[in-house]
Amino acid sequence: MTSLLAFTVLVALVAAERVAELVVSLRNAAWSRQRGGVETGQGHYPVMVVLHTALLVGALVEAYVRRPQVPGVLAWSMLVVVVATQALRWWCIATLGPRWNTRVIVVPDLAPVTSGPYRLLRHPNYVAVVVEGAALPLVHAAWITALVFTVLNLVLLRARIGVENRALGLA
């Protein structure tokens, strides 16, 4: 198997993981709404979906168009980082349980979660997003995609975290 084919499989696996996240998110959003959950920040959500889709597409397009030489140490180290970000993401999802979704929906009278990775950081899932956004494209030396996604994602996350903090009464 060539490294480009392996990278394509990796990106496809990450895309499948995102679909699994969306299934969990839809179920959990319904749970929150049934309990009076209020959604805020809907305006940035389509931008987030486009940006995260563009990360996957952009990484593949760059890899196929540029066909960079990929040092093995870069590929393997970034793959380890990508796997670690997936573990952190699912730790966040498991910790939040039915309260986790991809939108900002807050159920009244539920205190913010402070266990699991949330005892260490206020927004650990976004640590996973930021690190994965750089590491995934770099598995195949797609540094342009890594850089562009990182810059755009930081702008988006500034807005997103502000919305979440206000919704949770933390701002």
Backbone as a ProteinNet text record, in pm:
[ID]
protein_1_A
[PRIMARY]
MTSLLAFTVLVALVAAERVAELVVSLRNAAWSRQRGGVETGQGHYPVMVVLHTALLVGALVEAYVRRPQVPGVLAWSMLVVVVATQALRWWCIATLGPRWNTRVIVVPDLAPVTSGPYRLLRHPNYVAVVVEGAALPLVHAAWITALVFTVLNLVLLRARIGVENRALGLA
[TERTIARY]
86.6	0	89.8	60.7	140.2	101.7	189.5	159.6	40.1	23.8	-91.5	-221.7	-220	-337.9	-365.6	-261.8	-279.2	-336	-287.9	-339.4	-486.6	-522.5	-662.5	-750.2	-703	-777.6	-791	-683.5	-688.3	-792.3	-790.6	-887.4	-1029.6	-1048.1	-1180.4	-1225.1	-1132.6	-1166.2	-1204.5	-1132.9	-1167.7	-1304.8	-1332.4	-1463.9	-1573.7	-1549.4	-1648	-1667.2	-1559.2	-1568.7	-1655	-1641.3	-1723.3	-1871.8	-1901.2	-2040.3	-2092.9	-2010.6	-2051.6	-2077	-1992.4	-2013.4	-2147.4	-2179	-2304.7	-2425.4	-2416.9	-2526.1	-2544.5	-2434.8	-2440	-2492	-2444.1	-2484.4	-2633.7	-2688.5	-2832.2	-2915.2	-2875.9	-2946.3	-2937.4	-2816.8	-2796.9	-2863.6	-2866.4	-2935.5	-3084.4	-3141.8	-3283.5	-3305.4	-3213.6	-3221.5	-3222.8	-3132.8	-3124.3	-3250.5	-3300	-3421	-3542.5	-3550.8	-3662	-3660.5	-3545.2	-3531.1	-3525.3	-3572.6	-3578.1	-3450.3	-3359.9	-3233.2	-3254.4	-3171.1	-3178.3	-3051	-3068.3	-2953.4	-2917	-2787	-2735.3	-2622.6	-2588.9	-2475.4	-2497.5	-2622.7	-2650.2	-2580.2	-2550.7	-2492.3	-2357.3	-2276.3	-2142.8	-2142.5	-2250	-2251.3	-2227.5	-2296.1	-2267.4	-2122.1	-2063.4	-1922.8	-1834.7	-1867.3	-1791.4	-1800.5	-1919	-1937.5	-1854.7	-1860.8	-1785.1	-1635.2	-1589.9	-1447.1	-1395.4	-1470.4	-1425.4	-1431.3	-1528.4	-1532.6	-1416	-1387.1	-1275.8	-1141.5	-1128.7	-1004.6	-980.1	-1081.6	-1066.6	-1042.7	-1125.1	-1111.4	-978.7	-947.1	-824.4	-699	-697.8	-581.5	-561	-669.6	-658.2	-619.6	-684.8	-652.8	-506.4	-461.5	-321	-226.9	-257.3	-171.1	-163.9	-277.5	-279.7	-220.7	-240.6	-188.4	-38.5	3.2	144.2	231.8	174.3	249.5	383.7	376.9	501.8	576.9	706.3	786.3	753.1	717.1	675.1	777.7	849.6	943.6	867.8	917.7	850.7	830.4	928.7	916	800.4	778.6	665.3	534	524.1	399.6	362.5	456	426	399.5	476.1	453.8	319.6	283.7	154.5	38.7	58.8	-44.3	-70	35.6	20.2	-58.6	-28.3	-100	-247.5	-276.2	-415.1	-491.1	-430.9	-496.5	-519.9	-423.1	-438.3	-551.9	-566.3	-675.6	-811	-818.5	-944.1	-977.9	-876.1	-898.5	-947.3	-885.5	-929.6	-1072.1	-1102.3	-1237.1	-1342.2	-1317.7	-1416.4	-1419.6	-1311.9	-1314.3	-1407.1	-1398.7	-1489	-1634.2	-1660.8	-1796.6	-1850.6	-1768.1	-1811.4	-1835.4	-1751.5	-1766.1	-1894.5	-1924.5	-2045.5	-2171.2	-2155.2	-2270.7	-2375.1	-2502.3	-2608.2	-2605.9	-2523	-2513.8	-2423.5	-2343.7	-2251.5	-2324.8	-2302.7	-2344.9	-2260.6	-2275.4	-2192.4	-2246.5	-2360.3	-2419.7	-2400.2	-2440.6	-2434	-2576.3	-2609.7	-2742.1	-2722	-2777.4	-2760.7	-2895.7	-2896.5	-3016.5	-3018.4	-3129	-3136.5	-3118	-3057.6	-3039.1	-2940.6	-2866.4	-2758.9	-2626.5	-2551.8	-2422.5	-2323.1	-2228.2	-2124.3	-2050.3	-2011.7	-1938.7	-1796.2	-1750.1	-1614	-1536.7	-1577.6	-1507	-1434.8	-1366.7	-1294.6	-1195.8	-1183.8	-1087.7	-1129	-1255.3	-1305.5	-1255.4	-1197.3	-1137	-1001	-945.2	-813.6	-823.2	-921.8	-939	-1086.9	-1116.4	-1256.4	-1311.2	-1228.2	-1273.1	-1175.7	-1164.7	-1066.7	-1096.1	-1222.1	-1254.8	-1191.8	-1182.8	-1123.4	-972.9	-911.5	-769.7	-753.1	-839.8	-835.3	-857	-951.4	-982.1	-862.5	-803.1	-690.3	-571.2	-538.8	-421.9	-446.4	-564.6	-595.2	-593.7	-643	-646	-508.9	-409	-271.9	-212.6	-234.8	-168.4	-219.7	-350.5	-404.5	-344.8	-347	-285.5	-134.9	-69.6	75.4	115.6	20.5	51.2	103.4	55.7	105.8	168.5	225.5	299.2	215	84.7	-4.5	-5.1	107.5	127.2	40.8	5.8	-79	-216.9	-273.7	-403.9	-396	-290.1	-273.7	-269.9	-196.4	-182.5	-313.2	-375.1	-499.3	-609.5	-625.6	-728.2	-701.6	-578.5	-545.5	-580.3	-544.2	-572.5	-723.9	-793.8	-939.3	-1011.2	-965.2	-1027.2	-1007.8	-893.4	-870.9	-967.7	-994.7	-1093.4	-1231.5	-1267.9	-1397	-1408.3	-1304.4	-1309.4	-1318.3	-1260.7	-1273.8	-1420.9	-1493.9	-1638.2	-1711.6	-1681.5	-1751.7	-1734.2	-1612.4	-1587	-1655.8	-1659.2	-1732.1	-1879.9	-1938.9	-2080.6	-2102.8	-2016.9	-2033	-2018.8	-1917.6	-1896.1	-2014.5	-2067.6	-2185.6	-2307.3	-2326.6	-2440	-2431	-2308.9	-2290.2	-2276.6	-2281.7	-2265.8	-2123.9	-2028.1	-1887.9	-1815.3	-1881.9	-1815.5	-1844
-118.7	0	123.1	217.7	339.8	431.3	524.8	616.8	705.5	739	820.1	742.2	615.8	531.7	517.5	495.9	484.7	614.5	727.5	856.2	872.4	830.2	836.3	751.8	634	547.4	615	676.2	745.8	857.9	939.3	1049	993.9	885	821.7	770.5	716.2	670.3	787.8	897.5	1016.9	1068.5	1067	1109.4	1018.9	889.6	796.6	823.8	858.1	892.8	1017	1113.3	1235.1	1202.7	1110	1067.5	1004.6	921.8	862.4	972	1073.5	1186.4	1254.3	1273.6	1340.5	1258.6	1126.9	1040.5	1059.5	1056	1076.4	1216.7	1314.6	1453.4	1474	1417.8	1432.4	1372.1	1253.9	1189.3	1273.8	1323.8	1401.7	1538.7	1599.3	1728.5	1710	1600.4	1572.8	1554.9	1484.1	1465.4	1601.4	1690.1	1822.3	1904.8	1900.7	1979.1	1926.8	1795.9	1737.7	1785	1828.8	1875.7	2028.6	2092.5	2238.3	2306.7	2232.1	2289.6	2402.5	2504.5	2623.7	2630.1	2644.7	2653.1	2799	2825.8	2958.4	2941.2	3050.3	3048.6	2973.7	2966.7	2890.4	2948.5	3077.4	3143.3	3089	3048.8	2999.5	2849.8	2779	2634.1	2593.5	2655.1	2616.3	2641.8	2747.4	2776.7	2665.4	2619.1	2511.5	2383.4	2351.5	2230.8	2240.8	2354.4	2373.8	2364.9	2429.1	2429.7	2289.5	2214.1	2079.4	1984.3	2004.4	1926	1963.8	2093.6	2141.6	2088.1	2065.3	2007	1870.6	1787.3	1652.1	1656.2	1733	1743.5	1809.3	1917.9	1991.9	1908.3	1829.2	1744.4	1644.5	1585.3	1489.4	1558.2	1669.3	1740.5	1782.4	1839.9	1881.9	1763.3	1653.8	1536	1483.6	1480	1428.2	1526.3	1655.4	1755.1	1777.8	1798.9	1828.2	1703.6	1589.6	1464.2	1485	1534.6	1565.6	1440.1	1455.7	1351.7	1358.8	1247.2	1245.3	1169.7	1242.5	1172.4	1077.6	957.5	858.5	906.9	978.3	1026.3	1126	1208.1	1301.9	1225.2	1133.6	1058.3	981.4	908.7	824.7	908.2	1013.9	1095.6	1167.7	1217.4	1285.6	1186.6	1063.3	960.8	932.2	924.1	903.5	1019.2	1141.4	1259.1	1253.4	1215.3	1204.5	1101.7	988.7	886.1	940.4	1012.3	1070.5	1173.4	1250.8	1349.1	1280.4	1168.2	1092.9	1039.9	993.1	943	1056.6	1173.6	1287.1	1327.5	1332.1	1369.8	1274.6	1145	1049.2	1045.3	1082.9	1098.6	1214.1	1322.8	1436.9	1395.1	1324.6	1281.4	1189.8	1095.9	1003.4	1077	1173.2	1247.7	1330.1	1395.7	1477.5	1392.7	1270.6	1182	1243.9	1237.9	1287.8	1441	1509.1	1655	1697.9	1604.9	1640.5	1644.6	1747.8	1752	1855.9	1865.3	1956.9	2099.2	2118.7	2251.8	2302.8	2426	2482.2	2480.8	2373.5	2357.9	2336.3	2427.4	2420.2	2388.6	2285.3	2247.3	2328.8	2400.7	2481.9	2397.5	2457.4	2398.6	2282.2	2258.4	2159.7	2235.4	2207.6	2273.8	2225.5	2310.7	2265.6	2143.5	2055.4	1934.2	1972.5	1916.3	1944.6	1816	1706.2	1579.5	1541.6	1429	1383.6	1489.6	1509.3	1609.9	1752.5	1770.3	1902.8	1947.5	1857.5	1899.9	1962.2	1937.1	1990.4	2115.4	2116.8	2226.5	2258.3	2382.7	2420.8	2366.1	2362.8	2319	2216.3	2099.1	2001.5	1950.9	1946.5	1901.1	1991.5	2120.1	2212.8	2197.6	2149.1	2114.9	2003	1903.6	1792.9	1843.8	1933.6	1987.1	2063.4	2149.8	2230.8	2141	2049.9	1964.1	1871.7	1813.4	1725.3	1802.2	1925.2	2005.9	2030.9	2034	2046.3	1908.9	1813.5	1683.5	1598.8	1596.7	1509.1	1540.1	1664.7	1690.7	1662.8	1685.1	1665.2	1517.9	1426.1	1283.7	1262.3	1342	1331.7	1464.2	1537.8	1661.2	1765	1767.7	1867.5	1991.3	2060.6	2172.1	2293	2312.6	2426.5	2409.6	2290.6	2263	2278.2	2225.7	2236.9	2383.1	2464.6	2606.1	2682.4	2665.3	2737.9	2696.8	2566.7	2522.1	2579	2572.7	2619.2	2766.4	2849.6	2993.7	3018	2959.2	2979.6	2920.5	2805.4	2741.7	2824.2	2887	2970.9	3088.6	3146.9	3255.6	3202.7	3087.8	3027.1	2990.9	2931	2889.8	3007.8	3117.9	3237.1	3273.5	3270.9	3299.4	3187.7	3064.5	2948.5	2939.9	2956.5	2947.7	3063.4	3179.6	3291.2	3260	3202.5	3163.1	3060.3	2958.2	2854.4	2911.2	2992.9	3048.4	3134	3214	3294.6	3205.3	3102.7	3012.5	2937.3	2903.2	2830.9	2922.3	3052.7	3148.3	3157.1	3127.8	3129.7	3255.6	3336	3455.4	3576.6
0	0	0	-88.4	-93	21.7	51	160.6	125.9	-2.7	-43.1	-25.3	-58.8	-37.3	112.4	190.2	335.4	393.4	343.8	390.7	353.1	234.4	190.2	281.8	317	409	544.9	593.2	722	719.2	616.3	607	597.1	524.3	516.1	653.3	730.4	865.4	955.7	944.1	1022	978	849.5	800.5	856.6	859.8	917.3	1066.1	1133.6	1275.9	1293.1	1202.3	1208.9	1189.7	1101.8	1081.7	1210.7	1275.2	1403.1	1506.2	1509	1600.2	1572.3	1445.2	1411.1	1455	1445.2	1492.6	1642.7	1717	1861.9	1891.7	1818.2	1839.9	1819.1	1713.4	1687.5	1799.7	1844.3	1955.6	2082.2	2111	2232.2	2224.9	2107.4	2092.5	2120.8	2072.9	2100.3	2250.3	2317.8	2462.9	2533.4	2492.1	2554.4	2529	2407.1	2374.6	2451	2470.1	2547.7	2692.1	2739.3	2877	2885.1	2779.1	2778.6	2735.4	2674	2628.7	2530.3	2544.6	2460	2376.5	2245.3	2154.9	2131.4	2133.2	2098.9	1997.6	1931.5	1840	1710.9	1665.4	1543.1	1420.6	1422.6	1305.8	1264.9	1360.7	1325.8	1290.7	1317.3	1297.8	1151.3	1054	914.5	875.1	926.8	898.1	954.1	1073.5	1136.1	1052.8	1004.8	923.3	794.9	728.5	604.6	631.4	738.3	768.9	799.9	878.2	912.8	792.6	705.6	581.5	491.7	484.7	402.3	450.8	580.9	632.6	568.4	566.5	511.9	361	291.7	145.6	109.3	178.4	148.9	169.6	276.1	301.9	188.5	141.8	31.2	-99.7	-129.5	-254	-255	-143.6	-138	-153.3	-88.6	-98.2	-241.6	-309.4	-446.3	-547.1	-525.6	-620.2	-599.5	-476.7	-448.9	-449.3	-410.1	-399.8	-328.2	-204.2	-133.4	-89.3	-74.1	-10.8	137.7	196.3	335.7	419	503.7	591.5	684.9	699	783.1	925.5	979.5	1116.6	1128	1026.5	1027.8	1021	925.5	907.3	1033.9	1089.3	1205.9	1330.9	1351.2	1471.2	1463.3	1346.4	1331.5	1341.8	1295.2	1309.9	1458.1	1536.4	1681.1	1741.9	1699.4	1750.8	1710.7	1586	1540.2	1624.7	1649.9	1733.1	1874.2	1928.2	2062.4	2065.1	1958.3	1955.9	1950.3	1880.3	1877.1	2015.5	2086.4	2222.8	2313.3	2303.2	2384.5	2347.8	2218.5	2174.7	2233.3	2224.9	2275.2	2427.9	2493.7	2639	2675	2598.5	2619.6	2597.4	2489.2	2456.9	2566.3	2610.6	2715.8	2847.1	2878.3	3003.5	3003.8	2892.8	2885.5	2868.4	2821	2804.4	2713.7	2750.8	2663.4	2647.2	2724	2712	2597.2	2543.1	2435.4	2302.6	2224.8	2085	2013.4	1883.3	1805.8	1805	1863.5	1874.2	2016.6	2040.6	2175.9	2230.7	2300.6	2360.4	2509.9	2588.1	2733	2796.2	2879.2	2953.1	3082.4	3106.3	3228.4	3354.5	3452.7	3585.8	3589.8	3482.3	3487.2	3496.9	3600.6	3619.6	3514.4	3476.8	3382.8	3437.1	3348.6	3385.9	3425.1	3535.4	3582.8	3612.3	3551	3570	3440.9	3443.2	3324.5	3279	3148.1	3100.7	3136.2	3173.1	3209.1	3346.4	3422.4	3549.4	3523.2	3405.1	3368.9	3281.8	3194.2	3097.7	3083	3052.7	3033.4	2901.7	2797.2	2664.5	2605	2664.8	2614.7	2473.7	2434.1	2299.7	2194.7	2224.8	2128	2121.1	2226.3	2219.6	2116.5	2123.8	2027.4	1885.2	1867.5	1733.9	1676.8	1757.8	1711.4	1676	1764.4	1741.1	1621.9	1613.5	1500.6	1368.3	1370.8	1248.2	1189.8	1273.5	1224.3	1193.2	1282.2	1269.8	1153.4	1131.3	1026.3	888.6	842.9	712.1	710.4	824.8	828.9	823.4	844.2	825.6	684	589	451.4	405	498.4	468.2	394.5	420.8	359.7	449.3	449.5	541.8	507.4	382.1	344.5	408.2	395.5	456.7	608.1	667.9	813.6	856.6	784.8	819.4	798.8	683.3	653.1	751	773.9	868.1	1006.7	1052.3	1186.8	1204.3	1109.7	1119.7	1119.1	1023.3	1014.3	1135.6	1182	1296.9	1424.2	1439.4	1557.8	1560.3	1443.2	1434.9	1473.7	1417.6	1448.3	1596.2	1651.1	1791.4	1886.9	1849.4	1935.2	1950.7	1839.5	1845	1917.8	1884.2	1941.2	2092.9	2139.5	2283.5	2356.2	2294.6	2354.9	2369.3	2265.8	2270.1	2380.3	2385.3	2487.9	2628.7	2647.8	2782.2	2827.3	2735.9	2771.3	2800	2717.1	2735.3	2868.5	2908.7	3034.3	3155.4	3130.4	3240.3	3292	3206.2	3247.2	3200	3119.7	3065.3	3151.4
[MASK]
+++++++++++++++++++++++++++++++++++++++++++++++++++++++++++++++++++++++++++++++++++++++++++++++++++++++++++++++++++++++++++++++++++++++++++++++++++++++++++++++++++++++++++

